[in-house]
């Protein structure tokens, strides 16, 4: 049946042309924006996922900046610690030379003082963006933002790399008469040194006194290559004899150190430890050092002297302690810097992977879009022709009325 009111062919051609035009518009949008999912209406689920991932990429850019800042800060502290280690090693050479009697200890003292001032200069200068990790003024550690962690419930939390500071400051040392004397002692007061011969059943005595201690004061001993120490607590200060408490604490530390000596606590004399280096043992050098709670890690540099034989012996013990402190600081900073560098490399690679994933979800395939554009343009032309032909169909009805 032919009708001049309802042209089914034209309606079909029109709907087809509309569909072709819609697809053509979408393809042109993909070509102009470069995205197959440019807005939420294109694909709501993919668009939402891509936006979350894009936000994470932005966050990782901030994390990369934080890691770069943290790495630079730690690198400065590491380099300063290494420099201080070298300076202390040079100072040790001077102090060793001062152990000889026939030397000009005054000139050696001048060199030691100059090296001390250089170390102080390095400590002051070791800052990056105003943060100094080795001058003892920090809070004990700093946190470097390292990553953003997203759990299955889409909750985000920040993870950090904690870098411990190291106190390599040289001030704050106050000597105390922590030792009244020791068998064969080369000195007493806040330090001492003596040697126990090899192969001879000998006894060394360490007498710890009761000066006015403060919580945090530390008594350190070195027995051969073993280091032991005891830190005074507030409870120790309240005890009847702090010296007894310290001596007992040191006895436990010595017994747990693996040093090849036996140690007894002499109850007859307060604060007295008796060391025994038995037959068959190697020679044993024993040194002691008091460090007050307010002293910096290199506080023993204050008043370091080689002007006399006993002072030079004490200085040798102290410089060894400080070298170990500086080496530990440099190693700690080096380990932290290596970890930060590894994390920065990982974050950079992770950001690239996220960008690749986002692109795979929302970027347009330009080769496919180009081919589709050519096909749709041809379909559009044919659709226009088909609609034109369908619109002319009612004209044929006129021939029925001639």
Residue pairs with C-beta under 8 A, 6 or more apart in sequence:
2 393
2 394
2 396
2 397
4 394
4 397
7 390
7 391
7 393
7 394
9 389
9 390
9 393
10 387
10 390
10 391
10 393
12 390
13 383
13 386
13 387
13 389
13 390
14 387
16 383
16 386
17 380
17 383
17 384
17 386
17 387
20 376
20 379
20 380
20 383
21 380
23 372
23 376
24 373
24 376
24 377
24 380
27 369
27 372
27 373
27 376
28 373
29 38
30 36
30 38
30 364
30 369
31 364
31 366
31 369
31 370
31 373
33 364
34 363
34 364
34 366
35 362
35 363
35 364
36 42
36 362
36 363
36 364
36 365
37 43
37 46
37 47
37 50
37 361
37 362
38 362
39 47
40 47
40 48
46 361
46 362
47 362
49 361
50 358
50 361
50 362
52 154
53 354
53 357
53 358
54 358
56 148
56 150
56 354
57 351
57 354
57 355
57 358
59 148
60 148
60 347
60 350
60 351
60 354
61 351
62 145
63 145
63 146
63 147
63 148
63 347
64 344
64 347
64 348
64 351
66 144
66 145
66 146
67 144
67 145
67 146
67 340
67 343
67 344
67 347
68 344
69 129
69 144
70 142
70 144
70 145
70 161
70 163
70 340
71 337
71 340
71 341
71 344
72 128
72 129
73 128
73 129
73 131
73 133
73 142
74 133
74 144
74 163
74 333
74 336
74 337
74 340
75 128
75 337
76 126
76 127
76 128
76 133
77 126
77 132
77 133
77 134
77 165
77 166
77 329
77 333
78 330
78 333
78 334
78 337
79 126
80 122
80 123
80 125
80 126
80 134
80 168
81 134
81 166
81 168
81 326
81 329
81 330
81 333
82 330
83 122
84 119
84 122
84 123
84 134
84 168
84 298
84 326
84 329
85 323
85 326
85 327
85 330
87 115
87 118
87 119
87 122
88 115
88 119
88 298
88 319
88 322
88 323
88 326
89 323
90 115
91 111
91 112
91 115
91 116
91 319
92 316
92 319
92 320
92 323
94 108
94 111
94 112
94 115
94 306
95 108
95 112
95 306
95 312
95 315
95 316
95 319
96 316
97 103
97 108
98 105
98 108
98 109
98 306
98 312
98 315
99 309
99 312
99 313
99 316
101 309
105 306
105 307
105 308
105 312
106 307
108 306
109 305
109 306
109 307
112 304
112 306
112 315
116 170
116 301
116 304
119 170
119 298
119 301
120 170
123 132
123 134
123 135
123 168
123 169
123 170
123 298
124 132
124 135
126 132
126 133
126 134
126 135
127 135
131 138
131 142
132 138
133 142
133 163
133 165
133 166
133 333
134 165
134 166
134 167
134 168
134 169
134 329
135 167
135 168
135 169
136 165
136 167
136 168
136 169
136 172
136 296
136 297
137 169
138 165
139 165
140 164
140 165
141 162
141 163
141 164
141 165
142 162
142 163
142 165
143 160
143 161
143 162
143 163
144 160
144 161
144 162
144 163
144 340
145 158
145 160
146 159
146 160
146 161
146 340
146 343
146 347
147 158
147 159
147 343
147 347
148 156
148 157
148 158
148 159
149 156
149 157
149 158
149 159
150 156
151 157
161 336
161 339
161 340
161 343
163 333
163 336
163 340
164 332
164 336
166 297
166 325
166 328
166 329
166 332
166 333
167 296
167 297
168 296
168 297
168 298
168 325
168 326
168 329
169 296
169 297
169 298
169 299
170 296
170 298
170 299
170 301
170 302
171 296
171 299
171 302
172 292
172 294
172 295
172 296
172 299
173 291
173 292
173 294
173 295
173 296
173 299
173 300
173 301
173 302
173 303
174 292
174 294
174 295
175 189
175 190
175 290
175 292
175 303
176 189
176 190
176 211
176 212
176 213
176 217
176 290
176 292
177 188
177 189
177 190
177 209
177 211
178 189
178 190
178 208
178 209
178 211
178 219
178 288
178 290
179 185
179 188
179 189
179 190
179 191
179 192
179 206
179 207
179 208
179 209
179 288
179 290
180 188
180 207
180 209
181 188
181 192
181 207
182 188
182 192
182 194
182 204
182 205
182 206
182 207
182 286
182 288
183 194
183 203
183 204
183 205
184 194
184 195
184 196
184 204
185 192
185 193
185 194
186 192
186 193
186 194
186 309
186 310
186 313
186 314
187 193
187 310
187 311
187 313
187 314
190 289
190 290
191 287
191 288
191 289
191 290
191 314
191 317
191 318
192 206
192 287
192 288
192 314
193 285
193 286
193 287
193 288
193 313
193 314
193 316
193 317
194 204
194 285
194 286
195 283
195 284
195 285
195 286
196 202
196 204
196 261
196 275
196 277
196 283
196 284
196 285
196 286
197 277
197 283
198 277
198 281
198 282
198 283
198 284
199 279
199 280
199 281
200 277
200 279
201 276
201 277
201 278
201 279
202 276
202 277
203 274
203 275
203 276
204 274
204 275
204 276
204 277
204 286
205 266
205 272
205 273
205 274
205 275
206 221
206 247
206 250
206 272
206 273
206 275
206 286
206 288
207 269
207 271
207 272
208 219
208 243
208 246
208 247
208 250
208 271
208 272
208 273
209 243
209 271
210 241
210 242
210 243
210 270
210 271
213 232
213 236
213 237
213 242
214 232
214 237
214 292
214 293
214 294
215 232
215 233
215 234
215 236
215 237
215 293
216 231
216 232
216 292
216 293
216 294
217 231
217 232
217 290
217 291
217 292
217 293
218 229
218 230
218 231
218 232
218 290
218 291
218 293
219 229
219 230
219 232
219 246
219 250
219 288
219 289
219 290
220 227
220 228
220 229
220 288
220 289
220 290
220 291
220 321
221 227
221 228
221 229
221 250
221 253
221 254
221 286
221 287
221 288
221 289
222 228
222 285
222 286
222 287
222 288
222 289
222 317
222 320
222 321
223 254
223 257
223 259
223 261
223 275
223 284
223 285
223 286
224 259
224 260
224 282
224 284
224 285
226 254
226 257
226 258
226 259
227 257
227 324
228 250
228 253
228 254
228 256
228 257
228 259
229 250
229 253
230 246
230 249
230 250
230 253
232 242
232 246
236 242
236 245
236 246
239 245
241 270
241 271
243 270
243 271
244 270
244 271
246 271
247 265
247 270
247 271
247 272
247 273
248 265
250 273
251 263
251 264
251 265
251 273
254 261
254 263
254 273
254 275
255 263
259 284
260 277
260 281
260 282
260 284
261 275
261 276
261 277
261 281
261 284
262 275
262 276
262 278
263 273
263 274
263 275
263 276
264 273
264 274
264 276
265 272
265 273
265 274
266 272
266 273
266 274
275 286
277 283
277 284
287 317
289 300
289 317
289 318
289 321
291 299
291 300
292 299
295 302
297 322
297 325
297 326
297 329
298 322
298 325
298 326
300 318
300 321
300 322
301 322
304 315
304 318
304 319
305 311
305 312
305 315
306 312
306 315
